[in-house]
Amino acid sequence: MDRIDVVLQSFRAVERRDRQGLLELEHADVEFQWPPSLPYGGTARRDESRSHPTEGRWTATWDPLQPTEAERRMDPRVVAANEDEVVVLWHQRAIDAAGNRLDEPVLGLYQVREGKLARAQMFYFDPVAVGEYLARAKRVADETLNERNAASRARIRAIGGHVSDEALSRPFEGPWTAGALFAHIAFWDRLVLERWSRCRETGRGVPEGLDEAMFDLVNDAALPQWVLVPPREAVEECQSASDELDAYIGSLDEGSISEVVAAGRIRLVDRSLHRNEHLDALDAALLSDSS
């Protein structure tokens, strides 16, 4: 694998949140340098546990602001290279809880040594603007998790309450029906609740992460069953599942919530991210049908 392939595969691993794949591409003493004005600024190196150097501050900063593949997409483009260095132009994208987006170009200088990524230094085109965006996003995030989750539950009730049974049964996105979408939301809320329950039984602090590839497999396998659920029952189950999960999340202490966020698993506590992603699509489809 040549130096350009090493760097581009590293970008793909970051986009997929493939921690193990990233570790395999990196030199044992890999070093990352970020603008000092940013919350995760400075130099980060891999520790003795082989933990990735960007875990912690970088993950805690960006994972809550990158809930989907669209925000995680970096679009790396190689602009220069020599024997052991590669210069890449890429994009730092984000969306905060209020829907405000960021799309900031970044120039990165990457050094490859012994076939592994050994050093990365990032130059944001406008680090001041990025810092201001992150400060605003933090203020938005200071709105409590309970309030965001409650607002998403209210949307479930509002949309489910005014949509007819006929509209719930009508396909709107490929094989998906609105009813199946409510069943999908209910399923994943139930699974998150079960993961937390198992955590409490085993004495673990927070649930372990799941392979993202599994999500698509589960959705593809379960969709035919979700479509068969009577649509009104799917709406009611979605309401019940969200009520039960949010009551549990509301009982968590700040330490558990902070640990989840730092581990990049904010969706274990902020269920509005997943719910609103689908409710937005449903809202758009219903608006299109009515126009």
ChimeraX attribute file (.defattr): number of C-alpha atoms within 10 A of each C-alpha:
attribute: neighborCount
match mode: 1-to-1
recipient: residues
	/A:1	8
	/A:2	11
	/A:3	22
	/A:4	21
	/A:5	11
	/A:6	20
	/A:7	25
	/A:8	17
	/A:9	16
	/A:10	21
	/A:11	19
	/A:12	18
	/A:13	17
	/A:14	16
	/A:15	16
	/A:16	17
	/A:17	16
	/A:18	15
	/A:19	13
	/A:20	11
	/A:21	15
	/A:22	19
	/A:23	20
	/A:24	12
	/A:25	19
	/A:26	23
	/A:27	17
	/A:28	16
	/A:29	15
	/A:30	22
	/A:31	20
	/A:32	19
	/A:33	19
	/A:34	19
	/A:35	15
	/A:36	11
	/A:37	12
	/A:38	16
	/A:39	15
	/A:40	19
	/A:41	15
	/A:42	13
	/A:43	15
	/A:44	19
	/A:45	17
	/A:46	19
	/A:47	12
	/A:48	8
	/A:49	6
	/A:50	11
	/A:51	14
	/A:52	17
	/A:53	19
	/A:54	17
	/A:55	17
	/A:56	16
	/A:57	16
	/A:58	18
	/A:59	18
	/A:60	22
	/A:61	20
	/A:62	19
	/A:63	21
	/A:64	22
	/A:65	25
	/A:66	19
	/A:67	19
	/A:68	14
	/A:69	10
	/A:70	12
	/A:71	20
	/A:72	21
	/A:73	19
	/A:74	21
	/A:75	15
	/A:76	19
	/A:77	13
	/A:78	15
	/A:79	10
	/A:80	12
	/A:81	15
	/A:82	10
	/A:83	10
	/A:84	16
	/A:85	20
	/A:86	21
	/A:87	22
	/A:88	22
	/A:89	19
	/A:90	21
	/A:91	20
	/A:92	18
	/A:93	18
	/A:94	25
	/A:95	20
	/A:96	21
	/A:97	18
	/A:98	10
	/A:99	11
	/A:100	13
	/A:101	15
	/A:102	18
	/A:103	14
	/A:104	17
	/A:105	18
	/A:106	18
	/A:107	19
	/A:108	20
	/A:109	17
	/A:110	24
	/A:111	25
	/A:112	23
	/A:113	16
	/A:114	10
	/A:115	16
	/A:116	21
	/A:117	26
	/A:118	20
	/A:119	19
	/A:120	21
	/A:121	17
	/A:122	19
	/A:123	15
	/A:124	19
	/A:125	12
	/A:126	11
	/A:127	16
	/A:128	12
	/A:129	13
	/A:130	18
	/A:131	14
	/A:132	12
	/A:133	18
	/A:134	20
	/A:135	13
	/A:136	15
	/A:137	22
	/A:138	14
	/A:139	12
	/A:140	15
	/A:141	16
	/A:142	10
	/A:143	11
	/A:144	12
	/A:145	18
	/A:146	18
	/A:147	13
	/A:148	17
	/A:149	25
	/A:150	18
	/A:151	14
	/A:152	21
	/A:153	22
	/A:154	13
	/A:155	19
	/A:156	21
	/A:157	15
	/A:158	11
	/A:159	15
	/A:160	23
	/A:161	13
	/A:162	9
	/A:163	14
	/A:164	12
	/A:165	15
	/A:166	10
	/A:167	16
	/A:168	22
	/A:169	19
	/A:170	15
	/A:171	14
	/A:172	16
	/A:173	12
	/A:174	6
	/A:175	11
	/A:176	17
	/A:177	22
	/A:178	29
	/A:179	28
	/A:180	27
	/A:181	25
	/A:182	29
	/A:183	30
	/A:184	23
	/A:185	25
	/A:186	22
	/A:187	20
	/A:188	19
	/A:189	24
	/A:190	19
	/A:191	15
	/A:192	17
	/A:193	22
	/A:194	14
	/A:195	17
	/A:196	21
	/A:197	14
	/A:198	14
	/A:199	15
	/A:200	13
	/A:201	9
	/A:202	8
	/A:203	9
	/A:204	11
	/A:205	14
	/A:206	18
	/A:207	17
	/A:208	13
	/A:209	12
	/A:210	9
	/A:211	10
	/A:212	11
	/A:213	9
	/A:214	10
	/A:215	12
	/A:216	10
	/A:217	10
	/A:218	10
	/A:219	14
	/A:220	11
	/A:221	11
	/A:222	15
	/A:223	17
	/A:224	13
	/A:225	12
	/A:226	21
	/A:227	22
	/A:228	14
	/A:229	16
	/A:230	15
	/A:231	26
	/A:232	19
	/A:233	13
	/A:234	26
	/A:235	26
	/A:236	17
	/A:237	18
	/A:238	26
	/A:239	21
	/A:240	15
	/A:241	22
	/A:242	26
	/A:243	15
	/A:244	14
	/A:245	22
	/A:246	20
	/A:247	15
	/A:248	14
	/A:249	20
	/A:250	15
	/A:251	9
	/A:252	11
	/A:253	9
	/A:254	9
	/A:255	10
	/A:256	14
	/A:257	20
	/A:258	14
	/A:259	16
	/A:260	21
	/A:261	21
	/A:262	19
	/A:263	18
	/A:264	23
	/A:265	22
	/A:266	20
	/A:267	16
	/A:268	23
	/A:269	25
	/A:270	22
	/A:271	25
	/A:272	23
	/A:273	21
	/A:274	17
	/A:275	23
	/A:276	19
	/A:277	12
	/A:278	17
	/A:279	21
	/A:280	12
	/A:281	15
	/A:282	20
	/A:283	14
	/A:284	12
	/A:285	14
	/A:286	16
	/A:287	10
	/A:288	9
	/A:289	10
	/A:290	7
	/A:291	5
